[in-house]
């Protein structure tokens, strides 16, 4: 049962990661908010004149990602609750959906980069905002059980990315609102697990 709960969390967070990647690329100036490798490459192409685009948008996303990593480390030190962070994510998603695509896109992409950095550092031991590491781990796993998590993460990411394309075609910047119930369910699931662990701990004291 614990393994199934863990796979559900991995799938849910990977879906969020895949969705946000296509969401920012399609509705926020073509910036990759998750995969900073893509932004570094875009910055190089822009500087060399091989591609049109905003150097500031890519650089801003990279800076906020670094800040998110540092914030995640602070959260570990001070034991901030993951459920509380997820609730903050929901508020940010609602705010993002209220900002139309415009010159303020850098605020949204920066916010997404920060959230994705915290998610990749804080919540699970597998990357849920990119696929490269999971593909490598899935191929190298010798036991079927060890390969489940990376495979579930890859599938969740792909589903989220496809969902991002479909929904942004119809609802554009407002499509991000569909992540609110997803994150809400993940937060509630973690709260239930925390409560159960607390009562079990009390019972065996």
BATILO-141214 format. One line per 8 residues: number of its first residue (from 0); for each residue x, y, z of C-alpha. Coordinates in pm, whole numbers, plus 32768, in hexadecimal, padded with zeros to 4 digits. Example, Ala and Ser with C-alpha at 12.3 -4.5 7.8 and 13.67 -1.06 7.14 Angstrom:
0> 84CE 7E3E 830C ~ 8557 7F96 82CA;
This chain:
0> 8000 8000 8000 ~ 811D 80F1 8051 ~ 81B8 80A6 7EFF ~ 806F 80F3 7E4E ~ 804B 823B 7F0B ~ 81AE 8296 7EAC ~ 816D 824B 7D3D ~ 8034 8323 7D48;
8> 80FD 8449 7DCC ~ 820C 8417 7CC6 ~ 8107 8406 7BB0 ~ 8050 853B 7C2C ~ 8187 8613 7C55 ~ 820F 859F 7B03 ~ 80C5 85FA 7A5F ~ 80E1 8758 7AF5;
16> 8248 8772 7A7A ~ 81F4 8708 7917 ~ 80C8 87EF 7908 ~ 818D 8920 797D ~ 829D 88DF 787C ~ 81AF 88F3 7755 ~ 80DF 8A04 77FC ~ 81FC 8AFD 781A;
24> 8287 8AA4 76C3 ~ 813A 8AD3 7613 ~ 80A9 8BFA 76D3 ~ 81D5 8CAE 776F ~ 82C9 8D1B 7661 ~ 8351 8BBF 7613 ~ 840D 8B9F 775C ~ 8452 8A48 77F5;
32> 8409 8A78 7966 ~ 8470 8917 79CC ~ 858F 88B1 78EA ~ 869C 89B7 791F ~ 8776 8903 7821 ~ 8684 897B 7716 ~ 8698 8AE0 7796 ~ 8815 8ADE 779B;
40> 8816 8A61 7633 ~ 8719 8B6A 75CC ~ 87EC 8C7A 766E ~ 891D 8C06 75A8 ~ 8858 8C04 7461 ~ 87CB 8D5F 74A8 ~ 8924 8DEE 74F7 ~ 89B4 8D57 73B8;
48> 8893 8DDE 72E9 ~ 8810 8C87 728C ~ 86BD 8CBC 732B ~ 85D5 8DDB 7380 ~ 855C 8DF6 74E4 ~ 8584 8E9E 7632 ~ 86D0 8E63 76DD ~ 8641 8EF7 781B;
56> 851E 8DFF 782D ~ 8603 8CD1 7818 ~ 8701 8D65 7909 ~ 85F3 8DC9 7A01 ~ 8567 8C68 7A00 ~ 86C3 8BDB 7A42 ~ 86FE 8CCC 7B65 ~ 85AF 8C77 7C09;
64> 85F9 8B04 7BE4 ~ 873E 8B34 7CA6 ~ 8681 8BF6 7DB2 ~ 8586 8AD8 7DC6 ~ 869D 89DC 7E05 ~ 8722 8AB2 7F22 ~ 85C3 8AD8 7FAD ~ 8592 8960 7FA6;
72> 86D0 8935 8072 ~ 864D 8A2E 8172 ~ 8506 896D 8183 ~ 85C7 8831 81D8 ~ 8682 88E2 82EF ~ 8549 8973 838A ~ 8464 8849 8343 ~ 8358 8910 828E;
80> 8221 8848 8244 ~ 81FF 87C6 80E1 ~ 8085 87E5 80F6 ~ 80A0 8957 8144 ~ 8183 8987 8019 ~ 8089 88D4 7F3A ~ 7F78 89BE 7FB1 ~ 8055 8AE2 7F52;
88> 8084 8A43 7DFB ~ 7F0B 8A42 7DCA ~ 7EFA 8BB6 7E17 ~ 8015 8BF9 7D20 ~ 7F65 8B2F 7C10 ~ 7E24 8BF6 7C41 ~ 7EEC 8D3A 7C2C ~ 7FA1 8CC5 7AF1;
96> 7E5B 8C7A 7A3F ~ 7DE5 8DDD 7A7B ~ 7F0E 8E7A 79C2 ~ 7EE1 8E7D 7846 ~ 800A 8E46 7763 ~ 80BE 8F95 7759 ~ 81FB 9048 77BE ~ 81C2 8FBA 791D;
104> 8208 8E57 78AA ~ 8356 8E60 795F ~ 829E 8E6C 7AAC ~ 81E6 8D2A 7A5B ~ 8311 8C6F 79CD ~ 83E4 8CD9 7AF5 ~ 82DC 8C61 7BE7 ~ 82BD 8B13 7B36;
112> 8437 8AE5 7B32 ~ 8445 8B25 7CA8 ~ 8329 8A31 7CEF ~ 83C1 8924 7C12 ~ 8514 8949 7CB9 ~ 8478 8917 7E10 ~ 83AD 87F0 7D91 ~ 84DC 8745 7CF7;
120> 85AB 8778 7E33 ~ 84AD 874A 7F48 ~ 8399 8652 7F06 ~ 8414 850B 7E70 ~ 8562 8465 7E2E ~ 8516 844A 7CBA ~ 8518 8572 7BCA ~ 83B0 85CE 7B7A;
128> 83F1 86FF 7AA0 ~ 84D7 865D 799B ~ 84F0 8507 78F5 ~ 8665 84D3 78B1 ~ 86C3 8448 7A06 ~ 858F 836A 7A16 ~ 85CE 82D8 78BC ~ 8733 8282 7921;
136> 86C1 81E9 7A68 ~ 85A9 8122 79C3 ~ 869A 808D 78C6 ~ 879D 8036 79D0 ~ 86A9 7F98 7AC8 ~ 86D6 7E21 7AD5 ~ 85AC 7DD7 7BB0 ~ 8448 7E1F 7B45;
144> 83F3 7EC1 7C91 ~ 8514 7FBA 7C77 ~ 84A5 8023 7B1C ~ 8340 8077 7B7C ~ 837B 81D2 7C0C ~ 8448 8261 7AEA ~ 8357 81C7 79EF ~ 8228 8258 7AA4;
152> 82D6 83AA 7AB2 ~ 8319 83A5 793B ~ 81B1 8345 78EC ~ 812B 8450 79D6 ~ 820B 8558 7937 ~ 819C 84FA 77D7 ~ 802C 8501 7838 ~ 805B 8655 78DB;
160> 810E 86DE 77A8 ~ 7FFC 8662 76BE ~ 7EF2 86EC 77A6 ~ 7FAA 8839 77A5 ~ 7FA0 884C 762A ~ 7E2F 87F1 7612 ~ 7DBA 88DE 7722 ~ 7E8D 8A0A 76B9;
168> 7DFC 89EE 755B ~ 7CA4 8A29 75ED ~ 7CD7 8AF9 7729 ~ 7E30 8B91 76EC ~ 7EC5 8C28 782C ~ 7D98 8BBB 78FC ~ 7DE3 8A4A 78BC ~ 7EC8 8A42 79ED;
176> 7D94 8A45 7ACD ~ 7D5B 88D3 7A8B ~ 7E91 888C 7B5F ~ 7DE8 8917 7C96 ~ 7D10 87E0 7CDC ~ 7E38 86FC 7C8B ~ 7F1A 87A4 7D8B ~ 7DFA 87B9 7E83;
184> 7DC9 863F 7E73 ~ 7F40 8604 7EA1 ~ 7F45 86EE 7FCF ~ 7E19 8642 806D ~ 7EBB 84F0 8032 ~ 7FF7 8560 80E6 ~ 7F2B 85ED 8206 ~ 7E78 84A1 8231;
192> 7FC2 83E5 8231 ~ 8053 84D5 832F ~ 7F23 84AC 8412 ~ 7F31 8331 83F3 ~ 80A5 832B 8443 ~ 8067 8406 8574 ~ 7F5C 8320 8604 ~ 8029 81E7 85BE;
200> 8151 8288 866C ~ 807A 82DD 8799 ~ 7FEE 817D 87A9 ~ 8148 80DD 87BE ~ 81E0 81D0 88BC;
